[in-house]
Amino acid sequence: VQLQASGGGLVQAGGSLRLSCAASGRIITRNIMGWYRQAAGEQRELVATITSGGTTRYADSVEDRFTISRDNRRNTVYLQMESLKPEDTAVYYCRAYLSGYRDIYDYWGQGTLVTVSS
């Protein structure tokens, strides 16, 4: 499985960005897809996940500002980010995995950099 993330860039505080991540290869449609981020000098952290049925989960820090969605026909997951803050600056990674089977189905994209200026 290959995950190709795009949509990162430089934006001013208060602005918006939309990230996309397209999956290809041996895709299992009932996977969970998600976004994680890693700021410089910090550990990678969960941003949001979404199941194939549309159940979502968010980090507390983004819940009122970010929206995750997916298009199962296109095997693509999106992250709409609103009201961005400087502390949202990080490399954002997409992930696709099967709950309970992460030892055999757990894939990461290459990351896309989001920089929010104050």
MARDOFI-251566 format. One record per residue: x, y, z of N, C-alpha, C in turn. Coordinates in Angstrom, 3 decimals. Each point is the difference from the previous one (the first is absolute). Layout:
BEGIN
<atom n_u="X" n_v="Y" n_w="Z" ca_u="X" ca_v="Y" ca_w="Z" c_u="X" c_v="Y" c_w="Z"/>
...
This chain:
BEGIN
<atom n_u="0.852" n_v="-1.183" n_w="0.000" ca_u="-0.852" ca_v="1.183" ca_w="0.000" c_u="0.892" c_v="1.238" c_w="0.000"/>
<atom n_u="-0.336" n_v="0.938" n_w="-0.883" ca_u="0.732" ca_v="1.267" ca_w="-0.039" c_u="-0.965" c_v="1.133" c_w="0.338"/>
<atom n_u="0.495" n_v="0.921" n_w="0.812" ca_u="-0.806" ca_v="1.155" ca_w="0.393" c_u="0.710" c_v="1.259" c_w="-0.456"/>
<atom n_u="-0.688" n_v="0.808" n_w="-0.781" ca_u="0.581" ca_v="1.227" ca_w="-0.538" c_u="-0.740" c_v="1.195" c_w="0.577"/>
<atom n_u="0.668" n_v="0.740" n_w="0.865" ca_u="-0.599" ca_v="1.169" ca_w="0.638" c_u="0.355" c_v="1.264" c_w="-0.766"/>
<atom n_u="-0.907" n_v="0.949" n_w="0.018" ca_u="0.232" ca_v="1.283" ca_w="-0.650" c_u="-0.840" c_v="1.072" c_w="0.677"/>
<atom n_u="0.307" n_v="1.265" n_w="-0.324" ca_u="-0.813" ca_v="1.100" ca_w="0.482" c_u="0.641" c_v="0.862" c_w="1.065"/>
<atom n_u="1.161" n_v="-0.381" n_w="0.477" ca_u="0.668" ca_v="0.815" ca_w="1.001" c_u="0.508" c_v="1.299" c_w="-0.585"/>
<atom n_u="0.453" n_v="0.888" n_w="0.873" ca_u="0.529" ca_v="1.273" ca_w="-0.457" c_u="0.114" c_v="0.988" c_w="1.131"/>
<atom n_u="0.224" n_v="1.245" n_w="-0.387" ca_u="0.141" ca_v="1.094" ca_w="0.956" c_u="-1.289" c_v="0.804" c_w="0.036"/>
<atom n_u="-0.502" n_v="0.249" n_w="1.190" ca_u="-1.238" ca_v="0.758" ca_w="0.153" c_u="0.116" c_v="0.870" c_w="1.240"/>
<atom n_u="-0.697" n_v="1.126" n_w="-0.027" ca_u="-0.007" ca_v="0.867" ca_w="1.173" c_u="-0.952" c_v="-0.530" c_w="1.055"/>
<atom n_u="0.261" n_v="0.360" n_w="1.233" ca_u="-0.892" ca_v="-0.375" ca_w="1.088" c_u="-1.414" c_v="0.460" c_w="-0.313"/>
<atom n_u="-0.955" n_v="-0.893" n_w="0.289" ca_u="-1.390" ca_v="0.279" ca_w="-0.318" c_u="-0.433" c_v="-0.501" c_w="-1.358"/>
<atom n_u="0.954" n_v="-0.414" n_w="-0.799" ca_u="-0.295" ca_v="-0.479" ca_w="-1.342" c_u="-0.418" c_v="-1.450" c_w="-0.034"/>
<atom n_u="-0.163" n_v="-0.517" n_w="-1.219" ca_u="-0.482" ca_v="-1.357" ca_w="-0.222" c_u="0.891" c_v="-0.737" c_w="-0.985"/>
<atom n_u="0.012" n_v="-1.304" n_w="0.139" ca_u="0.661" ca_v="-0.891" ca_w="-0.960" c_u="-0.801" c_v="-1.285" c_w="-0.068"/>
<atom n_u="0.114" n_v="-0.677" n_w="-1.143" ca_u="-0.622" ca_v="-1.300" ca_w="-0.153" c_u="1.064" c_v="-0.994" c_w="-0.448"/>
<atom n_u="0.183" n_v="-1.043" n_w="0.803" ca_u="0.932" ca_v="-1.066" ca_w="-0.331" c_u="-0.761" c_v="-1.159" c_w="-0.641"/>
<atom n_u="0.678" n_v="-0.657" n_w="-0.932" ca_u="-0.558" ca_v="-1.187" ca_w="-0.635" c_u="1.008" c_v="-1.130" c_w="0.093"/>
<atom n_u="-0.497" n_v="-1.226" n_w="0.044" ca_u="0.872" ca_v="-1.162" ca_w="0.003" c_u="-0.681" c_v="-1.100" c_w="-0.803"/>
<atom n_u="0.623" n_v="-0.368" n_w="-1.110" ca_u="-0.542" ca_v="-1.020" ca_w="-0.875" c_u="0.726" c_v="-1.315" c_w="0.224"/>
<atom n_u="-0.761" n_v="-1.055" n_w="0.192" ca_u="0.559" ca_v="-1.330" ca_w="0.195" c_u="-0.091" c_v="-0.801" c_w="-1.286"/>
<atom n_u="1.020" n_v="-0.823" n_w="-0.235" ca_u="0.002" ca_v="-0.870" ca_w="-1.168" c_u="0.653" c_v="-1.317" c_w="0.371"/>
<atom n_u="-0.198" n_v="-1.000" n_w="-0.839" ca_u="0.573" ca_v="-1.303" ca_w="0.281" c_u="-1.028" c_v="-0.949" c_w="0.583"/>
<atom n_u="0.423" n_v="-0.870" n_w="0.919" ca_u="-0.868" ca_v="-1.042" ca_w="0.571" c_u="-0.815" c_v="0.595" c_w="1.153"/>
<atom n_u="-1.047" n_v="0.700" n_w="-0.373" ca_u="-0.803" ca_v="0.729" ca_w="0.978" c_u="-1.104" c_v="-0.888" c_w="0.535"/>
<atom n_u="-0.121" n_v="-0.004" n_w="1.302" ca_u="-1.128" ca_v="-0.655" ca_w="0.655" c_u="-0.959" c_v="1.108" c_w="0.399"/>
<atom n_u="-1.177" n_v="0.007" n_w="-0.580" ca_u="-0.886" ca_v="1.151" ca_w="0.122" c_u="-0.506" c_v="0.235" c_w="1.415"/>
<atom n_u="0.007" n_v="-1.022" n_w="0.845" ca_u="-0.489" ca_v="0.214" ca_w="1.372" c_u="1.092" c_v="0.519" c_w="0.921"/>
<atom n_u="1.028" n_v="0.578" n_w="-0.582" ca_u="1.089" ca_v="0.522" ca_w="0.816" c_u="-0.406" c_v="1.278" c_w="0.729"/>
<atom n_u="0.835" n_v="0.376" n_w="0.930" ca_u="-0.104" ca_v="1.294" ca_w="0.657" c_u="1.068" c_v="0.893" c_w="-0.621"/>
<atom n_u="-0.388" n_v="1.200" n_w="-0.339" ca_u="0.959" ca_v="0.956" ca_w="-0.540" c_u="0.088" c_v="1.193" c_w="0.940"/>
<atom n_u="1.178" n_v="0.594" n_w="0.035" ca_u="0.145" ca_v="1.089" ca_w="0.948" c_u="1.138" c_v="0.924" c_w="-0.335"/>
<atom n_u="0.054" n_v="1.063" n_w="0.750" ca_u="1.065" ca_v="0.987" ca_w="-0.090" c_u="0.690" c_v="0.122" c_w="1.351"/>
<atom n_u="1.314" n_v="0.071" n_w="-0.071" ca_u="0.837" ca_v="0.200" ca_w="1.170" c_u="0.944" c_v="1.149" c_w="-0.322"/>
<atom n_u="0.595" n_v="0.565" n_w="1.012" ca_u="0.948" ca_v="1.078" ca_w="-0.269" c_u="1.178" c_v="-0.075" c_w="0.958"/>
<atom n_u="1.097" n_v="0.564" n_w="-0.463" ca_u="1.213" ca_v="0.021" ca_w="0.818" c_u="0.664" c_v="1.354" c_w="-0.155"/>
<atom n_u="0.006" n_v="0.741" n_w="1.082" ca_u="0.697" ca_v="1.276" ca_w="0.019" c_u="1.472" c_v="-0.239" c_w="0.294"/>
<atom n_u="0.815" n_v="0.974" n_w="-0.338" ca_u="1.445" ca_v="-0.115" ca_w="0.206" c_u="0.299" c_v="-0.267" c_w="1.473"/>
<atom n_u="0.760" n_v="-1.035" n_w="0.277" ca_u="0.385" ca_v="-0.321" ca_w="1.349" c_u="-1.068" c_v="-0.669" c_w="0.836"/>
<atom n_u="-1.133" n_v="-0.321" n_w="-0.618" ca_u="-1.109" ca_v="-0.606" ca_w="0.726" c_u="-0.285" c_v="-1.398" c_w="-0.536"/>
<atom n_u="-0.783" n_v="-0.746" n_w="0.772" ca_u="-0.426" ca_v="-1.319" ca_w="-0.457" c_u="-1.182" c_v="0.135" c_w="-0.956"/>
<atom n_u="-0.161" n_v="-0.986" n_w="-0.842" ca_u="-1.138" ca_v="-0.028" ca_w="-0.907" c_u="-1.280" c_v="-0.181" c_w="0.825"/>
<atom n_u="-1.044" n_v="0.733" n_w="-0.381" ca_u="-1.248" ca_v="-0.070" ca_w="0.752" c_u="-1.186" c_v="-0.146" c_w="-0.924"/>
<atom n_u="-1.048" n_v="-0.569" n_w="0.542" ca_u="-1.241" ca_v="-0.163" ca_w="-0.738" c_u="-0.648" c_v="1.357" c_w="-0.241"/>
<atom n_u="-0.496" n_v="0.212" n_w="-1.209" ca_u="-0.820" ca_v="1.178" ca_w="-0.301" c_u="-1.460" c_v="-0.432" c_w="-0.128"/>
<atom n_u="-0.251" n_v="-0.960" n_w="-0.894" ca_u="-1.369" ca_v="-0.462" ca_w="-0.214" c_u="0.016" c_v="-1.323" c_w="-0.750"/>
<atom n_u="-1.005" n_v="-0.829" n_w="0.254" ca_u="-0.176" ca_v="-1.242" ca_w="-0.747" c_u="-1.451" c_v="-0.135" c_w="-0.430"/>
<atom n_u="-0.207" n_v="-0.841" n_w="-1.012" ca_u="-1.344" ca_v="-0.256" ca_w="-0.496" c_u="-0.078" c_v="-1.437" c_w="-0.484"/>
<atom n_u="-1.066" n_v="-0.691" n_w="0.404" ca_u="-0.207" ca_v="-1.375" ca_w="-0.445" c_u="-0.651" c_v="-0.002" c_w="-1.379"/>
<atom n_u="-0.081" n_v="-1.168" n_w="-0.603" ca_u="-0.650" ca_v="-0.112" ca_w="-1.299" c_u="-1.480" c_v="0.347" c_w="0.089"/>
<atom n_u="-0.565" n_v="-0.132" n_w="1.189" ca_u="-1.400" ca_v="0.347" ca_w="0.192" c_u="-0.242" c_v="1.447" c_w="0.355"/>
<atom n_u="1.096" n_v="0.763" n_w="0.175" ca_u="-0.134" ca_v="1.425" ca_w="0.246" c_u="0.111" c_v="0.426" c_w="1.457"/>
<atom n_u="0.289" n_v="-0.916" n_w="0.896" ca_u="0.189" ca_v="0.380" ca_w="1.399" c_u="1.329" c_v="0.721" c_w="0.155"/>
<atom n_u="-0.045" n_v="1.156" n_w="0.639" ca_u="1.195" ca_v="0.836" ca_w="0.115" c_u="0.463" c_v="0.114" c_w="1.447"/>
<atom n_u="1.259" n_v="0.344" n_w="0.114" ca_u="0.625" ca_v="0.237" ca_w="1.298" c_u="0.990" c_v="1.132" c_w="-0.203"/>
<atom n_u="0.037" n_v="0.935" n_w="0.949" ca_u="0.880" ca_v="1.163" ca_w="-0.107" c_u="0.819" c_v="0.189" c_w="1.269"/>
<atom n_u="1.168" n_v="0.587" n_w="-0.184" ca_u="0.750" ca_v="0.497" ca_w="1.148" c_u="-0.750" c_v="1.198" c_w="0.562"/>
<atom n_u="0.066" n_v="0.176" n_w="1.314" ca_u="-0.713" ca_v="1.110" ca_w="0.642" c_u="0.424" c_v="1.350" c_w="-0.584"/>
<atom n_u="1.262" n_v="0.107" n_w="-0.372" ca_u="0.534" ca_v="1.280" ca_w="-0.441" c_u="-0.535" c_v="0.439" c_w="-1.358"/>
<atom n_u="-0.601" n_v="-0.915" n_w="-0.757" ca_u="-0.461" ca_v="0.357" ca_w="-1.346" c_u="-1.493" c_v="-0.226" c_w="-0.196"/>
<atom n_u="-0.682" n_v="-0.552" n_w="0.971" ca_u="-1.360" ca_v="-0.509" ca_w="-0.215" c_u="-0.960" c_v="1.045" c_w="-0.556"/>
<atom n_u="0.123" n_v="1.240" n_w="0.395" ca_u="-0.947" ca_v="1.025" ca_w="-0.462" c_u="0.484" c_v="0.723" c_w="-1.252"/>
<atom n_u="1.173" n_v="-0.393" n_w="-0.521" ca_u="0.573" ca_v="0.753" ca_w="-1.112" c_u="0.293" c_v="-0.865" c_w="-1.232"/>
<atom n_u="0.235" n_v="-1.274" n_w="0.217" ca_u="0.361" ca_v="-0.895" ca_w="-1.102" c_u="-1.146" c_v="-0.975" c_w="-0.266"/>
<atom n_u="-0.120" n_v="-0.386" n_w="-1.275" ca_u="-0.999" ca_v="-0.990" ca_w="-0.393" c_u="0.642" c_v="-1.049" c_w="-0.887"/>
<atom n_u="-0.112" n_v="-1.252" n_w="0.411" ca_u="0.510" ca_v="-1.103" ca_w="-0.811" c_u="-1.158" c_v="-0.612" c_w="-0.770"/>
<atom n_u="0.284" n_v="-0.385" n_w="-1.238" ca_u="-1.005" ca_v="-0.666" ca_w="-0.820" c_u="0.714" c_v="-0.972" c_w="-0.937"/>
<atom n_u="-0.777" n_v="-0.866" n_w="-0.625" ca_u="0.607" ca_v="-0.941" ca_w="-0.931" c_u="-0.958" c_v="-0.289" c_w="-1.136"/>
<atom n_u="0.599" n_v="-0.346" n_w="-1.136" ca_u="-0.742" ca_v="-0.435" ca_w="-1.174" c_u="0.424" c_v="-1.438" c_w="-0.254"/>
<atom n_u="-0.857" n_v="-0.945" n_w="0.359" ca_u="0.371" ca_v="-1.406" ca_w="-0.100" c_u="0.154" c_v="-0.444" c_w="-1.456"/>
<atom n_u="-0.706" n_v="0.632" n_w="-0.911" ca_u="0.140" ca_v="-0.381" ca_w="-1.411" c_u="1.362" c_v="0.395" c_w="-0.542"/>
<atom n_u="0.522" n_v="1.116" n_w="0.490" ca_u="1.309" ca_v="0.483" ca_w="-0.448" c_u="1.131" c_v="-0.394" c_w="0.954"/>
<atom n_u="-0.345" n_v="-0.709" n_w="1.094" ca_u="1.018" ca_v="-0.399" ca_w="0.989" c_u="0.819" c_v="1.192" c_w="0.439"/>
<atom n_u="-0.684" n_v="1.073" n_w="0.297" ca_u="0.658" ca_v="1.251" ca_w="0.358" c_u="-0.575" c_v="0.520" c_w="1.313"/>
<atom n_u="0.882" n_v="0.508" n_w="0.839" ca_u="-0.401" ca_v="0.634" ca_w="1.246" c_u="0.408" c_v="1.465" c_w="-0.044"/>
<atom n_u="-0.816" n_v="0.846" n_w="0.589" ca_u="0.226" ca_v="1.443" ca_w="-0.015" c_u="0.057" c_v="0.532" c_w="1.429"/>
<atom n_u="0.676" n_v="1.115" n_w="0.143" ca_u="-0.004" ca_v="0.709" ca_w="1.281" c_u="-0.177" c_v="1.486" c_w="-0.301"/>
<atom n_u="-1.173" n_v="0.500" n_w="0.309" ca_u="-0.273" ca_v="1.425" ca_w="-0.160" c_u="0.384" c_v="0.697" c_w="1.299"/>
<atom n_u="0.914" n_v="0.930" n_w="-0.086" ca_u="0.520" ca_v="0.678" ca_w="1.178" c_u="-0.400" c_v="1.470" c_w="-0.055"/>
<atom n_u="-0.695" n_v="0.439" n_w="1.023" ca_u="-0.464" ca_v="1.382" ca_w="0.098" c_u="0.620" c_v="0.657" c_w="1.236"/>
<atom n_u="-0.022" n_v="1.324" n_w="-0.004" ca_u="0.487" ca_v="0.767" ca_w="1.157" c_u="1.364" c_v="-0.498" c_w="0.460"/>
<atom n_u="0.903" n_v="-0.136" n_w="-0.936" ca_u="1.309" ca_v="-0.562" ca_w="0.317" c_u="0.775" c_v="0.901" c_w="0.951"/>
<atom n_u="0.778" n_v="-0.656" n_w="0.844" ca_u="0.814" ca_v="0.677" ca_w="1.004" c_u="1.464" c_v="-0.340" c_w="-0.219"/>
<atom n_u="0.908" n_v="0.847" n_w="0.452" ca_u="1.428" ca_v="-0.333" ca_w="-0.138" c_u="0.351" c_v="-1.367" c_w="0.590"/>
<atom n_u="-0.682" n_v="-0.388" n_w="1.058" ca_u="0.294" ca_v="-1.297" ca_w="0.612" c_u="-0.487" c_v="-1.185" c_w="-0.826"/>
<atom n_u="-0.695" n_v="0.260" n_w="-1.097" ca_u="-0.364" ca_v="-1.068" ca_w="-0.926" c_u="1.132" c_v="-0.300" c_w="-0.981"/>
<atom n_u="1.047" n_v="0.787" n_w="0.041" ca_u="1.139" ca_v="-0.222" ca_w="-0.886" c_u="0.637" c_v="-1.359" c_w="0.276"/>
<atom n_u="0.096" n_v="-0.806" n_w="-1.045" ca_u="0.527" ca_v="-1.359" ca_w="0.141" c_u="0.047" c_v="-0.659" c_w="-1.378"/>
<atom n_u="0.643" n_v="-1.151" n_w="-0.039" ca_u="-0.136" ca_v="-0.880" ca_w="-1.157" c_u="-1.207" c_v="-0.886" c_w="0.267"/>
<atom n_u="-0.909" n_v="-0.036" n_w="-0.939" ca_u="-1.228" ca_v="-0.779" ca_w="0.137" c_u="0.128" c_v="-1.289" c_w="-0.820"/>
<atom n_u="-0.293" n_v="-1.109" n_w="0.659" ca_u="0.109" ca_v="-1.312" ca_w="-0.626" c_u="-1.375" c_v="-0.654" c_w="-0.065"/>
<atom n_u="-0.286" n_v="-0.644" n_w="-1.112" ca_u="-1.213" ca_v="-0.806" ca_w="-0.051" c_u="0.357" c_v="-1.457" c_w="0.270"/>
<atom n_u="-1.002" n_v="-0.714" n_w="0.445" ca_u="0.197" ca_v="-1.381" ca_w="0.411" c_u="-1.222" c_v="-0.814" c_w="-0.391"/>
<atom n_u="0.211" n_v="-1.250" n_w="-0.343" ca_u="-1.096" ca_v="-0.936" ca_w="-0.253" c_u="0.334" c_v="-1.296" c_w="0.722"/>
<atom n_u="-0.939" n_v="-0.481" n_w="0.806" ca_u="0.271" ca_v="-1.232" ca_w="0.744" c_u="-1.299" c_v="-0.739" c_w="0.271"/>
<atom n_u="0.158" n_v="-1.247" n_w="0.390" ca_u="-1.125" ca_v="-0.822" ca_w="0.408" c_u="0.051" c_v="-0.187" c_w="1.504"/>
<atom n_u="-1.048" n_v="0.373" n_w="0.668" ca_u="-0.059" ca_v="-0.189" ca_w="1.447" c_u="0.111" c_v="-1.480" c_w="0.337"/>
<atom n_u="0.943" n_v="-0.319" n_w="0.886" ca_u="0.219" ca_v="-1.385" ca_w="0.385" c_u="0.967" c_v="-0.737" c_w="-0.898"/>
<atom n_u="0.408" n_v="0.619" n_w="-1.089" ca_u="0.910" ca_v="-0.639" ca_w="-0.947" c_u="1.154" c_v="0.920" c_w="-0.375"/>
<atom n_u="0.372" n_v="0.879" n_w="0.921" ca_u="1.019" ca_v="0.987" ca_w="-0.346" c_u="1.371" c_v="-0.621" c_w="-0.249"/>
<atom n_u="0.188" n_v="-1.234" n_w="0.449" ca_u="1.283" ca_v="-0.642" ca_w="-0.273" c_u="0.147" c_v="-0.380" c_w="-1.462"/>
<atom n_u="-1.118" n_v="-0.117" n_w="-0.730" ca_u="0.080" ca_v="-0.382" ca_w="-1.403" c_u="-0.608" c_v="1.031" c_w="-0.934"/>
<atom n_u="-0.730" n_v="0.962" n_w="0.542" ca_u="-0.605" ca_v="1.018" ca_w="-0.872" c_u="0.052" c_v="1.342" c_w="0.717"/>
<atom n_u="1.074" n_v="0.722" n_w="-0.238" ca_u="0.209" ca_v="1.301" ca_w="0.632" c_u="0.976" c_v="0.785" c_w="-0.874"/>
<atom n_u="-0.530" n_v="1.012" n_w="-0.692" ca_u="0.799" ca_v="0.706" ca_w="-0.995" c_u="-0.037" c_v="1.502" c_w="0.257"/>
<atom n_u="1.128" n_v="0.639" n_w="-0.312" ca_u="0.154" ca_v="1.446" ca_w="0.200" c_u="0.369" c_v="0.667" c_w="-1.317"/>
<atom n_u="-0.488" n_v="1.204" n_w="-0.175" ca_u="0.420" ca_v="0.828" ca_w="-1.116" c_u="1.292" c_v="0.716" c_w="0.323"/>
<atom n_u="0.482" n_v="0.781" n_w="-0.948" ca_u="1.321" ca_v="0.623" ca_w="0.114" c_u="-0.028" c_v="1.298" c_w="0.796"/>
<atom n_u="-1.161" n_v="0.546" n_w="0.271" ca_u="-0.082" ca_v="1.248" ca_w="0.763" c_u="-0.065" c_v="1.228" c_w="-0.880"/>
<atom n_u="-0.734" n_v="0.967" n_w="0.478" ca_u="-0.088" ca_v="1.289" ca_w="-0.677" c_u="0.113" c_v="1.098" c_w="1.054"/>
<atom n_u="0.812" n_v="0.996" n_w="-0.277" ca_u="0.319" ca_v="1.027" ca_w="0.998" c_u="-1.059" c_v="1.095" c_w="-0.006"/>
<atom n_u="-0.484" n_v="0.297" n_w="1.179" ca_u="-0.913" ca_v="1.125" ca_w="0.217" c_u="0.701" c_v="0.994" c_w="0.905"/>
<atom n_u="0.115" n_v="1.231" n_w="-0.462" ca_u="0.629" ca_v="1.057" ca_w="0.773" c_u="-0.997" c_v="1.131" c_w="0.170"/>
<atom n_u="-0.269" n_v="0.351" n_w="1.253" ca_u="-0.937" ca_v="1.072" ca_w="0.305" c_u="0.780" c_v="1.145" c_w="0.613"/>
<atom n_u="-0.013" n_v="1.125" n_w="-0.671" ca_u="0.726" ca_v="1.171" ca_w="0.488" c_u="-0.897" c_v="0.869" c_w="0.870"/>
<atom n_u="0.610" n_v="0.647" n_w="0.969" ca_u="-0.764" ca_v="0.849" ca_w="0.935" c_u="-0.092" c_v="1.430" c_w="-0.501"/>
